[in-house]
Amino acid sequence: MGLLPLLRFGHFRLPMALLRATALELAILAGHLVLYPSGISQERPGRPGRGSPGGSGGPGAVESGCASPETSALPTPAAAAFPPAVLLHGFIDNRSVFVLLRRHLAREGRRPIESLNYSPLTCDIRSAAELLGRHVEEVCTRTGRPEVDIVGHSLGGLIARYYVQRLGGDRRVRTLVTLGTPHSGTSVVPLASAHPLVRQMRPGSDVVEELRLPAPGCRTRFVSFWSDLDQLMVPLETACIDHPDLQVRNIRVSGIGHLALPVHPAVAAIIREVLEPSERGTVPGAVAASGASGVVSVA
């Protein structure tokens, strides 16, 4: 859920893995707070310039003829080897959370990459999903590509899933990758339920129940990353997708928390391999296991 790294202390003795993950979460939070202002404005279409997570010289600015290393090799739509990637942030966050993942995905310039900010005043997942749908249509029109891939962190993954399952987005979304998304709802921080979006992320909410409805013929493939140290997912397995009609791979990440999922290089490498499979069509390491699940250890 974006910038809410809260801890649950169920025991007096905390395992070392949890202590390391907590220290990493705090370091990531501190760094993200520095970057946060640069991602407040909506990203502008076109070739980004230097400096910001979205590649602009300042919030919303675009520099002509001056590209940063991670965006200088961006392909033209016709030359792109893979569909455009759309990155969608979590609760009370913005596109700056994806600065490292975006750089990782932009290597070799094999796809256009865009980020979408939804308003911090958004109070309804359905409305945010409609906004995402309009943005995806605009990206497809502008790039000439019939499909996109989406990576959503936390609430962003739930918004994207609603778009795919309930608003016909499966005709436009080839692959949806979710990172620490409460697919079955999370019970963390009961007092936060005062916010309408948080209420929609609770187990049994109308939105969560809608996503349980049949989705026959859904064309999108889903890859869900969940962490065994994610303190915002209660229970932890709520970040897995469990639906009989969906093509799903759930990947357990061991050793990091909620905020680390969109920034950790090991996770970024797996995301890239999922979206840009090798000639053998496999993903590396333990994730290449047969079936619909895998394990990645980053401790």
Secondary structure, 3 states (H helix, E strand, C coil): CCCCCCCCCCCCCCCHHHHHHHHHHHHHHHHHHHHHHHHCCCCCCCCCCCCCCCCCCCCCCCCCCCCCCCCCCCCCCCCCCCCCEEEECCCCCCHHHHHHHHHHHHHHHCCCEEEECCCCCCCCHHHHHHHHHHHHHHHHHHHCCCCEEEEEECHHHHHHHHHHHHCCHHHCEEEEEEECCCCCCCCCCHHHHHCHHHHHCCCCCHHHHHCCCCCCCCCCEEEEEEECCCCCCCCHHHHCCCCCCCEEEEEEEECCCCCCCCCCHHHHHHHHHHHCCCCCCCCCHHHHCCCCEEEEECC
